[in-house]
Amino acid sequence: IAQMERELKAERTAAGRAAAKARGRTGGRPRTAPDKLEEARILYLHSDRTATEVCHTVGIGRRTLFSYLAHVKRQELTLS
């Protein structure tokens, strides 16, 4: 019985996702705007503000900032 309930739940979940996709909904967290990330990067690298201050000013999280900085650094290394 438990296995049948799991299968029914999985079917309903899949149907719900398909219905949401048909309505144009994809799910997940919204992405941070690239201009916000670039603004934070420039502020962090070219001012004497801390990462926390920059993130508070721009409205992003510290983890997001440092992930973006690492991403930019990786891109620079692959382009070199």
C-alpha positions, 0 to 999 in steps of 0.5 A, spaced: 500 500 500 505 504 501 508 503 494 502 505 491 501 511 495 508 513 493 507 512 486 500 516 486 504 522 489 509 521 484 504 521 478 500 527 482 507 531 482 509 530 475 502 532 473 502 538 477 509 540 474 507 539 467 501 543 468 505 549 471 510 548 465 504 549 461 502 556 464 509 558 464 512 557 471 518 553 471 519 553 479 526 554 483 529 561 486 529 567 481 536 569 479 539 575 481 540 580 476 547 580 473 547 588 473 546 587 481 552 582 481 557 587 477 555 593 481 557 589 487 563 586 484 565 593 482 564 596 489 567 590 493 574 591 488 574 598 488 572 601 495 574 600 502 567 597 504 567 590 507 563 584 503 557 585 508 557 592 507 557 592 499 552 586 499 547 590 504 548 596 499 546 592 493 541 587 496 544 581 495 547 575 499 555 575 501 555 567 498 552 570 492 557 575 491 563 570 493 560 565 488 560 571 482 567 573 484 569 566 483 565 565 477 568 571 474 575 569 476 574 562 472 572 566 466 578 570 466 582 564 467 579 560 461 580 566 456 587 567 458 
